[in-house]
């Protein structure tokens, strides 16, 4: 039976945990598209899921090469959304971890942090000029621009949320760098 669940995640690690909880209940992810998860029945605990932000979009030659490598190692590409890719592997085949060392994990967290940082910059760069336009023309009797001001404030706030969403990634990077330094 096919099950559709609409749910938003801003933290891929929490999303990955939820997907693995769903698999433990007997629901295997079969497709994903912006907050829409499609599941099919499976044996409880049959799959382990991992999510990764690729360096390039999935159709890029480097990404295709990487996906073939994963398939050669028994990992199935379930879905992708922009540069996010959803993998699964049969739990019976053993532990499934995408990252083989601390450096690869740091690189992944940096990609995720960069994504949030770029989104934040874009929002703030659009929001501030709108705030300035709204403020400069607010008292003009011929023109009232409260829309620009309000939209600018909202967009800047969204940018600040994106900065906050990148914070856990920056903490992970710092923790892993420290762990690497201690182990060397």
C-alpha positions as CSV (number, residue, x, y, z in Angstrom):
1,X,0.0,0.0,0.0
2,X,1.2,3.5,-0.8
3,X,1.3,6.1,1.9
4,X,1.9,9.9,1.4
5,X,3.0,12.1,4.2
6,X,3.4,15.8,4.0
7,X,6.1,17.0,6.4
8,X,8.7,19.8,6.5
9,X,12.2,19.3,7.8
10,X,14.9,21.9,8.1
11,X,17.5,19.6,9.7
12,X,18.5,16.7,7.5
13,X,19.7,14.7,10.4
14,X,16.3,14.8,12.1
15,X,14.7,14.0,8.7
16,X,17.1,11.0,8.3
17,X,16.2,9.8,11.8
18,X,12.5,10.1,11.1
19,X,12.9,8.1,7.8
20,X,14.7,5.3,9.7
21,X,11.9,5.3,12.3
22,X,9.4,5.0,9.5
23,X,11.4,2.1,8.0
24,X,11.4,0.4,11.5
25,X,7.6,0.6,11.4
26,X,7.5,-1.0,8.0
27,X,7.2,2.0,5.7
28,X,10.0,2.4,3.1
29,X,10.5,5.7,1.4
30,X,10.0,5.4,-2.4
31,X,10.0,9.0,-3.5
32,X,10.4,12.5,-2.2
33,X,9.5,15.9,-3.5
34,X,9.3,19.2,-1.6
35,X,7.9,18.1,1.8
36,X,6.0,15.2,0.2
37,X,7.2,11.7,1.2
38,X,5.9,8.6,-0.6
39,X,6.2,5.3,1.3
40,X,5.4,1.7,0.5
41,X,5.0,-1.2,2.8
42,X,8.2,-3.2,3.7
43,X,9.4,-5.5,6.4
44,X,9.9,-3.5,9.6
45,X,13.6,-2.5,9.8
46,X,14.3,-3.7,6.3
47,X,16.2,-0.5,5.2
48,X,18.5,2.1,6.6
49,X,18.3,5.6,5.1
50,X,20.9,8.3,4.6
51,X,20.6,11.8,3.2
52,X,23.4,13.7,1.6
53,X,23.8,17.1,0.1
54,X,25.9,16.5,-3.1
55,X,28.5,19.0,-4.3
56,X,26.7,19.1,-7.7
57,X,23.2,18.4,-8.9
58,X,22.4,14.7,-9.4
59,X,22.6,14.8,-13.2
60,X,26.2,16.2,-13.1
61,X,28.8,13.7,-14.2
62,X,30.6,13.8,-10.8
63,X,27.4,13.1,-9.0
64,X,26.5,10.3,-11.5
65,X,29.9,8.7,-10.9
66,X,29.3,8.9,-7.1
67,X,25.9,7.4,-7.4
68,X,27.2,4.5,-9.5
69,X,29.9,4.0,-6.8
70,X,27.2,3.8,-4.2
71,X,25.1,1.4,-6.2
72,X,28.2,-0.8,-6.7
73,X,28.4,-1.0,-2.9
74,X,24.7,-2.1,-2.5
75,X,23.3,1.3,-1.9
76,X,20.1,2.3,-3.6
77,X,19.3,5.9,-4.8
78,X,15.7,6.4,-3.7
79,X,15.1,10.0,-4.5
80,X,16.7,13.4,-5.0
81,X,15.6,16.9,-4.6
82,X,17.9,19.6,-6.0
83,X,21.3,18.5,-4.7
84,X,19.8,16.5,-1.8
85,X,19.9,12.8,-2.4
86,X,18.2,10.0,-0.5
87,X,19.9,6.6,-0.2
88,X,18.9,3.4,1.4
89,X,20.6,0.1,2.0
90,X,19.2,-3.2,3.3
91,X,19.8,-3.3,7.0
92,X,20.6,-7.0,6.7
93,X,23.8,-6.1,4.8
94,X,25.3,-4.3,7.8
95,X,26.0,-0.8,9.0
96,X,25.3,1.9,6.5
97,X,27.3,5.1,6.9
98,X,28.1,7.4,4.0
99,X,31.2,9.0,5.6
100,X,34.3,6.9,6.0
101,X,36.3,9.5,8.0
102,X,36.1,12.8,9.9
103,X,37.3,14.9,6.9
104,X,34.4,13.7,4.6
105,X,31.9,14.4,7.4
106,X,33.3,17.9,7.9
107,X,33.1,18.5,4.1
108,X,29.5,17.5,4.1
109,X,28.6,19.8,7.1
110,X,30.4,22.6,5.3
111,X,28.3,22.1,2.2
112,X,25.1,22.2,4.3
113,X,26.3,25.3,6.2
114,X,27.3,27.0,2.9
115,X,23.8,26.3,1.5
116,X,22.2,28.0,4.6
117,X,24.7,30.8,4.5
118,X,24.0,31.6,0.8
119,X,20.3,31.5,1.3
120,X,20.7,33.9,4.3
121,X,22.8,36.3,2.3
122,X,20.4,36.3,-0.6
123,X,17.4,37.0,1.7
124,X,19.3,39.8,3.5
125,X,20.6,41.3,0.3
126,X,17.0,41.5,-1.0
127,X,15.5,42.6,2.3
128,X,17.7,45.5,3.3
129,X,17.1,47.5,0.1
130,X,13.4,47.0,0.5
131,X,13.6,48.3,4.1
132,X,15.6,51.3,2.9
133,X,13.1,52.1,0.1
134,X,10.2,51.7,2.5
135,X,11.8,54.0,5.1
136,X,12.9,56.6,2.6
137,X,9.5,57.0,1.0
138,X,7.3,56.3,4.0
139,X,6.4,59.9,4.8
140,X,6.1,61.0,1.2
141,X,2.5,62.3,0.8
142,X,2.3,61.1,-2.8
143,X,3.7,57.6,-2.2
144,X,3.4,55.3,0.7
145,X,5.6,52.2,0.6
146,X,4.7,50.2,3.7
147,X,4.7,47.1,1.5
148,X,8.5,47.5,0.8
149,X,9.3,48.0,4.4
150,X,7.2,45.1,5.6
151,X,8.4,42.8,2.9
152,X,12.0,43.8,3.6
153,X,11.6,43.1,7.3
154,X,10.0,39.7,6.6
155,X,12.7,38.7,4.1
156,X,15.6,39.8,6.5
157,X,13.9,37.7,9.3
158,X,13.9,34.7,6.9
159,X,17.6,35.3,6.3
160,X,18.2,35.3,10.0
161,X,16.3,32.1,10.3
162,X,18.6,30.6,7.7
163,X,21.6,31.7,9.7
164,X,20.1,30.0,12.7
165,X,19.5,26.8,10.7
166,X,23.2,26.7,9.7
167,X,24.2,27.0,13.4
168,X,24.1,23.2,14.2
169,X,26.3,22.5,11.1
170,X,28.9,25.0,12.4
171,X,28.8,23.3,15.8
172,X,29.3,19.9,14.2
173,X,32.2,21.2,12.2
174,X,33.9,22.7,15.3
175,X,33.3,19.5,17.3
176,X,34.7,17.3,14.5
177,X,37.7,19.5,14.0
178,X,38.4,19.2,17.8
179,X,37.9,15.4,17.6
180,X,40.3,15.2,14.7
181,X,42.9,17.3,16.5
182,X,42.7,15.1,19.6
183,X,42.9,11.9,17.7
184,X,46.0,13.0,15.7
